[in-house]
Amino acid sequence: NPAEVAQAGRTLGRIHAALRDVPPLPQTMVWNQMDWALAEQPFLEGLDWITQAIREGFDTAPKTLSEGIIHCDPRLTEFRFDGDRVGLLDWGEVMHAPHVFDLAATLSFLDEESDWVPFVSGYLEPSPAPVDELIYLPIMLKTRAALEGWVYARRKYYGIDLGQVAEHTNDSLIERSRENILAAEALPKDFYMP
């Protein structure tokens, strides 16, 4: 339903506006303090493309992007509707980062047939992120995919199978991360610009 998708986008934009000046708690991951993601790790052996994509994301995103506390995993399935009221569940991956990184997270879960325009249009109405920051969505999609690959590689190395065990393995999720990086690289820089 495009109207509900736009309503979800407006909700994420309102959340970003409300939380933009909230400082991160000591245990909150902070975008510009994620050097650990670039450190040499035994679980990244043979997976240099993960570190390369993360580094490119950190290097490409300007320090002037609007930022604040973000959900970090706002899939459309996490939004709950009650008439005109909309809530966003599952705040377990909160971080302090650019707002467009959160927007990229939502877009990363849409299948190819889904129309992203209602969500992005709804998001921009109340969002503190200006429209010109949408130019960074492809690199944010790439960075998100690489960070997911980092997590799955670490899980594999330590023998941790969490989440979608029946549907995926760590190996299949690492491969999906690689495919998502390639898909993000194929997007024109202005793909999401209105």
C-alpha positions in Angstrom: 0.0 0.0 0.0 1.8 3.2 -1.2 -0.1 5.4 1.3 1.2 3.2 4.2 4.7 3.1 2.8 4.7 6.9 2.6 3.3 7.1 6.2 6.2 4.8 7.3 8.7 7.2 5.6 7.2 10.2 7.3 7.4 8.3 10.6 11.1 7.6 10.1 11.7 11.3 9.2 9.9 12.5 12.3 11.9 10.1 14.4 15.1 11.5 12.9 14.0 15.0 13.5 13.1 14.3 17.1 16.4 12.5 17.9 18.8 14.6 15.9 20.2 16.5 18.9 20.2 13.6 21.3 23.8 12.7 22.1 24.8 9.0 21.9 25.0 7.0 25.1 28.4 5.6 26.0 27.4 2.1 24.7 25.9 3.5 21.4 27.9 2.8 18.3 29.0 6.0 16.6 29.5 6.3 12.8 32.7 8.3 13.0 34.2 6.1 15.8 34.0 2.7 13.9 37.7 2.2 13.2 37.2 -1.3 14.6 35.4 -2.2 11.4 38.6 -1.4 9.4 41.0 -3.2 11.7 42.7 -6.4 10.4 40.7 -9.4 11.6 41.3 -13.1 11.2 37.7 -13.7 10.1 38.1 -11.3 7.2 40.9 -13.4 5.6 40.1 -13.7 1.9 37.2 -11.2 2.2 39.2 -8.0 1.5 36.2 -6.7 -0.4 34.3 -6.2 2.9 37.0 -3.9 4.4 37.4 -2.1 1.1 33.7 -1.3 0.8 33.5 -0.2 4.5 36.5 2.1 4.0 35.0 3.6 0.8 31.8 4.3 2.7 33.6 6.1 5.6 35.8 8.0 3.2 33.1 9.0 0.8 30.4 10.2 3.3 31.1 13.8 4.1 31.3 14.7 7.8 28.6 17.4 7.2 25.8 14.9 6.6 22.9 15.4 9.0 23.1 12.8 11.7 21.7 11.7 15.0 20.4 8.6 16.8 19.1 6.2 14.2 17.2 2.9 14.3 19.7 1.2 12.0 17.3 -1.6 11.0 14.0 0.1 10.0 12.5 -2.6 7.8 9.0 -1.9 6.6 7.9 -4.9 8.6 9.0 -3.1 11.8 6.4 -0.3 11.3 3.0 -0.8 13.0 -0.1 1.1 11.9 -3.1 2.1 14.0 -5.1 4.5 11.8 -3.0 7.6 11.5 -0.6 6.5 14.2 2.5 4.6 13.3 5.1 3.1 15.5 8.6 1.6 14.8 9.6 -1.5 16.7 12.9 -3.3 17.4 15.3 -0.7 18.6 18.1 -3.2 19.2 20.6 -1.9 16.7 20.5 1.8 17.5 23.5 3.9 16.6 24.5 7.6 16.1 25.1 8.0 12.3 24.0 9.9 9.2 20.3 9.9 8.7 20.7 8.6 5.1 22.4 5.5 6.5 19.0 4.6 8.2 17.2 5.4 5.0 19.5 3.1 3.1 18.8 0.4 5.6 15.1 0.5 4.8 15.8 0.6 1.0 18.1 -2.4 1.4 15.2 -4.6 2.4 13.0 -3.7 -0.5 12.8 -6.2 -3.3 13.4 -5.0 -6.9 9.6 -4.8 -7.6 8.9 -2.5 -4.7 8.4 1.2 -5.4 10.8 3.1 -3.1 9.4 6.5 -4.1 6.5 6.7 -1.6 8.9 5.9 1.3 11.6 8.4 0.3 9.0 11.1 -0.5 7.3 10.6 2.8 10.6 10.6 4.6 11.7 13.9 3.2 8.6 15.8 4.4 9.6 16.0 8.1 13.3 14.7 7.8 16.2 16.8 9.0 18.2 15.3 6.1 18.1 17.7 3.1 17.2 16.2 -0.3 20.7 16.7 -1.6 22.0 14.1 0.8 20.1 11.4 -1.1 23.0 11.4 -3.5 24.8 9.4 -0.8 22.2 6.6 -0.7 24.1 4.3 -3.1 27.3 4.5 -1.1 25.3 4.0 2.2 23.7 0.9 0.7 27.1 -0.4 -0.2 28.5 0.4 3.3 25.5 -1.3 5.0 26.0 -4.4 2.9 29.7 -4.5 3.8 29.0 -4.1 7.5 26.5 -6.9 7.3 29.2 -9.0 5.6 31.6 -8.2 8.4 29.0 -9.4 11.0 28.3 -12.6 9.1 32.1 -13.3 8.6 32.6 -12.8 12.3 29.7 -15.1 13.2 31.1 -17.8 10.8 34.6 -17.6 12.3 33.3 -18.0 15.9 30.8 -20.7 15.0 27.7 -18.5 15.7 24.5 -19.3 13.8 21.9 -16.7 14.8 18.8 -15.5 13.2 17.6 -17.0 9.9 19.2 -20.5 10.4 16.7 -22.4 8.4 16.7 -19.9 5.5 20.3 -18.9 5.4 23.8 -19.8 6.5 26.6 -17.4 7.4 28.2 -18.3 4.0 25.0 -17.5 2.1 24.6 -14.2 4.0 28.2 -13.3 3.2 27.5 -14.0 -0.4 24.3 -11.9 -0.2 26.4 -9.1 1.2 28.8 -9.3 -1.7 25.8 -9.3 -4.2 24.3 -6.3 -2.4 27.6 -4.4 -2.6 27.8 -5.1 -6.4 24.1 -4.0 -6.8 24.8 -0.7 -4.9 27.9 -0.1 -7.1 25.8 -0.5 -10.2 23.4 2.3 -9.1 23.9 5.7 -10.6 24.9 8.2 -7.9 21.7 10.2 -8.5 19.4 7.1 -8.6 17.4 8.2 -5.6 17.3 11.9 -6.4 13.8 13.3 -7.1 
